[in-house]
């Protein structure tokens, strides 16, 4: 049982909070490249309770600055992109992507005021269709040589969505392998050939058995959790018979991401990023090991649910997530449609904006959540003591952090451990792009 003080310690992320200071030591996704359109590449961003403006200048440089103009506090996200930077619409003060003040046009001729003005600026880089920013102190960690970052652009697809709840409970649904047999249960199986771009709709690798059938008929997995250089590896085993076992390998990448299989050919690397204590975005990079991603199809699929510009779900708490009683009786476990993102959103938002963990009772299948919380508390304590934490890596270490392997397949019951490792090697070897060895 957790105390309310312990719950606050691991959930609150404002400036100066223990968890907030930890997360600020890592790169955080802040926008999709798609959110900065060519005609005016400017985007307002809220991250861990702080407000920023992200923009791309005329020379193609990305910048991220505090959102309030240092003159009188007006909103730089409403500014003009011109003359090598972003210009405040209130008095015309101009700032470049590094926060340098280039001009204070209302001042008298000869004024040197702009030489004394700087706007806080933050490191920002593009990786696989997502803009990552670093708002911590000192040098940021290096990016690991993970598949989602190593893949050529045509083999990835990036998207996001908002959850109206705390980041931690949103993350924890992804490190819970047992819930899929219930929350994502479909009473009938679709044609797996129509599953492209849809999670839990295809066939498990090395079989023609739909994943939906595996989850529905084998609902009690054995869950194995082991430490890894990047965080945790989780393996869920579902024995099908004396000869075959379904093996699902997923990963927690510290501090707040997971890597999971989407299909036999594609993985999902997903971050849960706090907007503030009570809202978060998930950012995902889909990585294909076989053929270039059909970005248009995948985007259209997701825009059936998510509404721009804020990537809010059309099914949400205000319309009871589209609940339909007849569907719950005959088609799906939740009665909330066939998009598993809606199921996850309901599950984590229904816990309240910040889950009260003093009232929870964890079970055997919650081993991954327990192990992750221990990692999180340990890292918070190390941060408070000024010590280095997990995944605070340099370029040399980053080059050797590859994979991580993420498999959903059916293999021999007596060789299940060798099976998933061989499946990962085979997929990497057959890929049309140079996949790093895991």
C-alpha positions as CSV (number, residue, x, y, z in Angstrom):
1,X,0.0,0.0,0.0
2,X,1.3,3.4,-0.9
3,X,1.0,6.6,1.1
4,X,-0.3,9.8,-0.3
5,X,3.1,11.4,0.1
6,X,4.7,8.6,-1.9
7,X,2.1,9.0,-4.6
8,X,2.8,12.7,-4.8
9,X,6.5,12.0,-5.0
10,X,6.2,9.9,-8.2
11,X,3.4,11.8,-9.9
12,X,3.9,15.5,-9.5
13,X,6.2,17.1,-12.1
14,X,6.1,20.8,-11.7
15,X,9.3,22.8,-11.5
16,X,11.2,22.0,-8.3
17,X,9.3,18.7,-7.6
18,X,11.4,15.6,-7.2
19,X,9.9,13.7,-10.2
20,X,9.9,16.9,-12.2
21,X,13.5,17.5,-11.7
22,X,14.3,13.9,-12.7
23,X,12.3,14.0,-15.9
24,X,13.9,17.4,-16.8
25,X,17.2,15.5,-17.1
26,X,16.0,13.7,-20.2
27,X,14.9,14.5,-23.7
28,X,11.2,15.0,-23.9
29,X,9.0,14.8,-27.0
30,X,7.3,18.2,-27.4
31,X,5.7,18.3,-30.9
32,X,5.3,16.4,-34.1
33,X,7.1,17.8,-37.1
34,X,3.7,17.8,-38.7
35,X,2.5,20.4,-36.2
36,X,4.9,23.0,-37.7
37,X,3.3,23.6,-41.1
38,X,5.4,25.2,-43.9
39,X,3.4,28.3,-44.1
40,X,3.9,29.2,-40.4
41,X,6.0,26.7,-38.5
42,X,5.1,27.9,-34.9
43,X,3.7,25.7,-32.2
44,X,2.8,26.5,-28.5
45,X,3.9,23.8,-26.1
46,X,3.2,23.1,-22.5
47,X,5.6,20.7,-20.8
48,X,5.6,19.7,-17.1
49,X,3.6,22.9,-16.2
50,X,5.9,25.2,-18.2
51,X,4.9,27.1,-21.4
52,X,7.1,27.3,-24.5
53,X,7.0,28.3,-28.1
54,X,8.6,26.0,-30.7
55,X,9.4,27.4,-34.2
56,X,11.4,26.9,-37.3
57,X,13.2,29.9,-38.6
58,X,13.9,30.9,-42.3
59,X,17.2,29.1,-42.2
60,X,15.6,25.8,-41.1
61,X,16.8,26.0,-37.5
62,X,14.4,24.7,-34.8
63,X,14.1,26.8,-31.7
64,X,12.3,26.4,-28.4
65,X,11.9,29.5,-26.1
66,X,10.0,30.4,-23.0
67,X,6.6,31.5,-24.3
68,X,6.3,34.8,-22.5
69,X,8.2,37.7,-24.1
70,X,10.8,39.1,-21.7
71,X,9.6,42.6,-22.4
72,X,6.1,42.6,-21.1
73,X,5.1,39.0,-21.0
74,X,3.0,38.8,-24.2
75,X,2.6,35.4,-26.0
76,X,5.5,34.7,-28.4
77,X,3.4,31.9,-29.9
78,X,1.4,34.6,-31.7
79,X,4.6,36.2,-33.0
80,X,5.8,36.8,-36.5
81,X,8.4,34.6,-38.2
82,X,10.8,37.0,-39.9
83,X,14.3,38.5,-40.0
84,X,16.0,35.4,-38.7
85,X,13.8,34.7,-35.7
86,X,10.4,35.1,-34.0
87,X,9.1,38.6,-33.4
88,X,6.7,39.5,-30.6
89,X,3.5,41.0,-32.0
90,X,3.2,43.4,-29.0
91,X,6.2,45.6,-29.5
92,X,8.2,43.9,-32.2
93,X,11.1,42.6,-30.1
94,X,12.9,39.9,-32.1
95,X,14.6,36.7,-30.9
96,X,16.6,34.0,-32.7
97,X,16.4,30.3,-32.1
98,X,19.1,30.5,-29.4
99,X,17.2,33.2,-27.4
100,X,19.4,36.1,-28.5
101,X,17.5,39.4,-28.8
102,X,18.2,40.7,-32.3
103,X,16.1,43.9,-32.2
104,X,14.0,46.1,-29.9
105,X,12.5,48.4,-32.6
106,X,10.6,50.7,-30.3
107,X,13.7,51.9,-28.5
108,X,15.5,55.1,-29.4
109,X,18.2,55.1,-32.1
110,X,21.4,53.9,-30.7
111,X,19.8,51.9,-27.8
112,X,21.8,48.9,-26.6
113,X,19.0,47.4,-24.6
114,X,18.7,44.4,-26.8
115,X,22.4,43.5,-26.0
116,X,21.3,43.0,-22.4
117,X,18.2,40.9,-23.2
118,X,18.1,37.1,-23.6
119,X,15.1,34.8,-23.7
120,X,15.5,31.4,-22.2
121,X,16.2,28.9,-25.0
122,X,16.3,25.1,-25.0
123,X,18.0,22.4,-27.0
124,X,15.6,20.9,-29.6
125,X,16.2,18.2,-32.2
126,X,14.2,16.2,-34.7
127,X,14.2,12.4,-34.5
128,X,11.9,10.2,-36.7
129,X,9.2,12.9,-37.1
130,X,9.2,14.0,-33.4
131,X,10.8,17.2,-32.0
132,X,12.5,16.4,-28.7
133,X,13.5,19.1,-26.3
134,X,15.8,19.3,-23.3
135,X,14.8,21.7,-20.5
136,X,17.1,20.4,-17.7
137,X,20.5,21.7,-16.5
138,X,23.8,20.8,-18.0
139,X,24.4,18.6,-21.0
140,X,21.5,16.3,-22.2
141,X,22.1,12.6,-22.5
142,X,22.8,11.1,-25.9
143,X,20.1,9.4,-27.9
144,X,20.4,5.6,-27.9
145,X,20.9,3.7,-31.1
146,X,17.4,2.2,-30.9
147,X,15.5,1.0,-33.9
148,X,13.1,3.9,-33.9
149,X,16.0,6.4,-34.2
150,X,18.2,4.3,-36.5
151,X,15.5,3.6,-39.1
152,X,15.4,5.7,-42.3
153,X,12.5,8.1,-42.3
154,X,10.5,6.2,-44.8
155,X,10.4,3.2,-42.4
156,X,8.9,5.2,-39.5
157,X,5.6,7.0,-38.7
158,X,5.0,9.4,-35.8
159,X,1.8,10.4,-34.1
160,X,0.4,11.6,-30.7
161,X,-2.7,11.8,-28.6
162,X,-3.8,13.5,-25.4
163,X,-4.9,11.8,-22.2
164,X,-6.7,13.8,-19.5
165,X,-4.8,12.3,-16.6
166,X,-1.4,12.1,-14.9
167,X,1.5,10.8,-17.0
168,X,2.4,7.9,-14.7
169,X,-0.9,6.1,-14.8
170,X,-0.9,6.6,-18.6
171,X,2.6,5.0,-18.8
172,X,1.7,2.1,-16.5
173,X,-1.1,0.8,-18.8
174,X,1.7,0.1,-21.3
175,X,3.8,-2.0,-18.8
176,X,0.9,-4.2,-17.8
177,X,0.8,-7.2,-20.2
178,X,-2.2,-8.9,-18.5
179,X,-4.8,-6.2,-19.3
180,X,-4.9,-6.9,-23.0
181,X,-6.8,-10.2,-22.5
182,X,-9.7,-8.2,-21.0
183,X,-9.6,-4.5,-21.9
184,X,-8.8,-5.3,-25.6
185,X,-10.9,-8.5,-25.9
186,X,-12.8,-8.9,-29.2
187,X,-15.4,-11.6,-29.3
188,X,-14.8,-12.3,-33.0
189,X,-11.6,-12.2,-35.1
190,X,-11.2,-10.1,-38.2
191,X,-9.4,-11.0,-41.4
192,X,-5.8,-10.5,-40.4
193,X,-4.9,-9.4,-43.9
194,X,-6.8,-6.1,-43.2
195,X,-4.8,-5.4,-40.0
196,X,-2.1,-3.0,-41.4
197,X,-1.6,-0.1,-39.0
198,X,-3.9,-1.6,-36.3
199,X,-2.6,-3.0,-33.0
200,X,-3.7,-6.4,-31.7
201,X,-5.5,-7.1,-35.1
202,X,-2.9,-9.1,-37.0
203,X,-1.6,-12.7,-36.5
204,X,1.1,-13.6,-34.1
205,X,4.4,-14.1,-35.8
206,X,5.2,-17.6,-37.0
207,X,1.5,-18.6,-37.0
208,X,-1.8,-17.8,-38.6
209,X,-3.5,-17.4,-35.2
210,X,-5.0,-14.0,-34.7
211,X,-3.6,-12.1,-31.7
212,X,-7.2,-11.4,-30.7
213,X,-7.8,-15.2,-30.4
214,X,-4.6,-15.6,-28.3
215,X,-5.6,-12.9,-25.9
216,X,-9.2,-14.0,-25.7
217,X,-8.7,-17.7,-25.1
218,X,-5.4,-17.6,-23.1
219,X,-6.1,-14.9,-20.5
220,X,-3.7,-15.8,-17.7
221,X,-0.1,-15.1,-18.8
222,X,3.0,-15.9,-16.8
223,X,4.9,-12.6,-16.6
224,X,8.7,-12.4,-16.3
225,X,10.4,-9.2,-15.5
226,X,14.2,-8.7,-15.8
227,X,16.4,-5.6,-15.5
228,X,18.0,-4.2,-18.7
229,X,20.6,-1.5,-19.5
230,X,17.7,0.7,-20.6
231,X,15.2,-0.2,-17.9
232,X,13.2,-3.4,-17.9
233,X,12.3,-6.3,-20.2
234,X,8.9,-7.9,-19.7
235,X,8.0,-11.3,-21.1
236,X,4.4,-12.6,-21.1
237,X,4.1,-16.3,-21.8
238,X,0.8,-17.9,-22.7
239,X,1.1,-21.7,-23.2
240,X,-1.3,-22.8,-26.0
241,X,-0.7,-26.5,-25.8
242,X,2.0,-29.0,-24.9
243,X,4.0,-28.0,-28.0
244,X,3.4,-24.2,-28.5
245,X,3.7,-21.1,-26.4
246,X,2.8,-17.6,-27.2
247,X,5.6,-15.2,-26.3
248,X,5.2,-11.4,-26.1
249,X,8.4,-9.4,-25.3
250,X,8.0,-5.7,-24.3
251,X,10.3,-3.2,-22.8
252,X,10.3,-0.2,-20.5
253,X,12.8,2.4,-21.5
254,X,13.6,4.7,-18.5
255,X,12.3,7.1,-17.6
256,X,8.9,7.1,-19.4
257,X,8.8,5.1,-22.6
258,X,8.0,1.6,-23.7
259,X,8.8,-0.4,-26.8
260,X,6.2,-3.0,-27.8
261,X,5.3,-5.1,-30.8
262,X,2.5,-3.8,-33.0
263,X,2.7,-6.7,-35.5
264,X,5.2,-9.2,-36.8
265,X,6.7,-6.4,-38.9
266,X,6.3,-3.3,-36.8
267,X,7.1,-2.0,-33.3
268,X,5.8,1.0,-31.4
269,X,8.1,3.2,-29.3
270,X,5.9,5.3,-27.1
271,X,6.6,8.1,-24.6
272,X,4.1,9.5,-22.0
273,X,4.9,13.2,-21.6
274,X,3.4,15.3,-18.8
275,X,1.6,18.5,-20.0
276,X,1.1,19.2,-16.3
277,X,0.1,17.0,-13.3
278,X,-3.3,16.3,-14.7
279,X,-2.8,15.9,-18.5
280,X,-0.3,14.1,-20.7
281,X,0.5,13.4,-24.3
282,X,1.5,10.0,-25.7
283,X,4.0,10.3,-28.6
284,X,4.7,7.2,-30.7
285,X,7.2,6.2,-33.4
286,X,6.0,3.2,-35.4
287,X,9.0,1.4,-36.9
288,X,8.7,-1.0,-39.8
289,X,11.3,-3.8,-40.4
290,X,9.9,-5.0,-43.8
291,X,8.6,-2.2,-46.0
292,X,8.3,1.6,-45.9
293,X,5.4,2.7,-43.8
294,X,2.2,3.9,-45.5
295,X,2.2,7.2,-43.6
296,X,-1.0,8.5,-45.3
297,X,-3.0,5.4,-44.4
298,X,-1.7,5.3,-40.8
299,X,-2.4,9.0,-40.4
300,X,-5.9,8.7,-41.8
301,X,-6.6,5.7,-39.5
302,X,-5.7,7.7,-36.5
303,X,-7.5,10.9,-37.5
304,X,-10.7,8.9,-37.5
305,X,-10.3,9.1,-33.7
306,X,-8.1,12.1,-33.0
307,X,-9.1,15.6,-33.7
308,X,-6.7,18.4,-34.6
309,X,-5.1,20.7,-33.6
310,X,-4.8,19.3,-30.1
311,X,-4.9,15.6,-31.0
312,X,-7.9,15.1,-28.7
313,X,-9.9,11.9,-28.8
314,X,-13.4,12.2,-30.3
315,X,-14.4,9.4,-27.8
316,X,-13.8,10.7,-24.3
317,X,-15.3,11.1,-20.8
318,X,-17.8,13.7,-22.0
319,X,-19.5,11.2,-24.3
320,X,-18.8,8.1,-22.1
321,X,-16.1,7.0,-24.6
322,X,-18.8,6.0,-27.1
323,X,-20.1,3.2,-24.9
324,X,-22.7,0.9,-26.5
325,X,-24.4,-1.8,-24.4
326,X,-25.3,-4.0,-27.4
327,X,-21.7,-3.9,-28.5
328,X,-20.5,-4.8,-25.0
329,X,-22.8,-7.8,-25.0
330,X,-21.9,-9.1,-28.5
331,X,-18.6,-7.7,-29.9
332,X,-16.1,-6.1,-27.4
333,X,-15.3,-6.4,-23.8
334,X,-15.7,-2.7,-23.1
335,X,-18.4,-1.7,-25.6
336,X,-16.3,1.3,-26.5
337,X,-15.4,0.4,-30.1
338,X,-12.5,-1.4,-31.8
339,X,-9.7,1.2,-31.3
340,X,-7.6,0.1,-28.4
341,X,-6.5,3.7,-27.7
342,X,-10.0,4.4,-26.6
343,X,-9.9,1.4,-24.2
344,X,-6.6,2.6,-22.7
345,X,-7.8,6.2,-22.4
346,X,-10.9,5.1,-20.5
347,X,-8.9,2.8,-18.2
348,X,-6.4,5.5,-17.2
349,X,-8.7,8.5,-17.1
350,X,-11.3,6.5,-15.1
351,X,-8.7,6.3,-12.3
352,X,-9.0,10.1,-11.8
353,X,-6.8,12.8,-13.0
354,X,-4.1,11.6,-10.5
355,X,-4.7,8.0,-9.5
356,X,-5.0,7.5,-5.7
357,X,-2.6,4.6,-5.2
358,X,-3.3,4.5,-1.5
359,X,-6.5,2.5,-2.5
360,X,-5.0,0.0,-5.0
361,X,-4.2,-3.7,-4.3
362,X,-1.6,-5.0,-6.7
363,X,-1.5,-8.6,-7.9
364,X,0.9,-11.1,-9.4
365,X,0.5,-9.7,-12.9
366,X,1.6,-6.2,-11.7
367,X,5.2,-7.2,-11.4
368,X,6.3,-4.9,-14.1
369,X,4.5,-1.9,-12.5
370,X,6.1,-2.7,-9.1
371,X,9.6,-3.0,-10.7
372,X,9.2,0.2,-12.6
373,X,8.1,2.2,-9.5
374,X,11.1,1.0,-7.7
375,X,13.3,2.2,-10.5
376,X,11.5,5.6,-10.5
377,X,11.8,6.1,-6.7
378,X,15.5,5.1,-6.8
379,X,16.2,7.6,-9.7
380,X,14.3,10.4,-7.8
381,X,16.4,9.8,-4.7
382,X,19.6,9.7,-6.8
383,X,18.7,13.0,-8.5
384,X,18.1,14.6,-5.2
385,X,21.5,13.4,-4.1
386,X,23.1,14.8,-7.2
387,X,23.9,11.4,-8.6
388,X,23.6,10.0,-12.2
389,X,20.5,8.0,-13.0
390,X,19.6,5.2,-15.5
391,X,19.9,6.2,-19.2
392,X,22.0,9.3,-18.5
393,X,24.3,8.1,-21.2
394,X,27.1,9.6,-23.3
395,X,27.7,9.1,-27.1
396,X,29.8,6.0,-26.6
397,X,27.3,4.3,-24.4
398,X,24.4,5.3,-26.7
399,X,26.1,3.6,-29.7
400,X,25.9,0.3,-27.9
401,X,22.3,0.7,-26.7
402,X,20.4,-1.0,-29.6
403,X,17.0,-2.7,-30.1
404,X,15.4,-3.3,-27.9
405,X,13.9,-6.6,-29.1
406,X,10.2,-6.6,-29.1
407,X,8.4,-9.7,-30.3
408,X,4.9,-11.2,-30.4
409,X,5.0,-14.7,-31.7
410,X,4.2,-18.4,-31.3
411,X,7.1,-20.8,-30.8
412,X,8.1,-24.2,-29.4
413,X,7.1,-24.5,-25.8
414,X,10.4,-26.1,-24.8
415,X,12.5,-23.4,-26.6
416,X,10.4,-20.3,-26.1
417,X,13.4,-18.2,-24.8
418,X,15.6,-19.2,-27.8
419,X,12.6,-18.7,-30.1
420,X,12.0,-15.0,-29.5
421,X,15.7,-14.2,-29.6
422,X,16.1,-16.0,-33.0
423,X,12.9,-14.3,-34.3
424,X,14.4,-10.9,-33.5
425,X,17.7,-11.8,-35.2
426,X,15.9,-13.1,-38.3
427,X,13.8,-10.0,-38.6
428,X,16.8,-7.7,-38.3
429,X,18.8,-9.8,-40.8
430,X,15.9,-9.7,-43.4
431,X,15.2,-6.0,-43.1
432,X,15.8,-3.9,-46.1
433,X,17.6,-1.2,-44.0
434,X,20.7,-1.7,-41.8
435,X,19.0,-2.5,-38.5
436,X,21.4,-2.4,-35.5
437,X,22.0,-5.8,-33.9
438,X,20.2,-6.0,-30.6
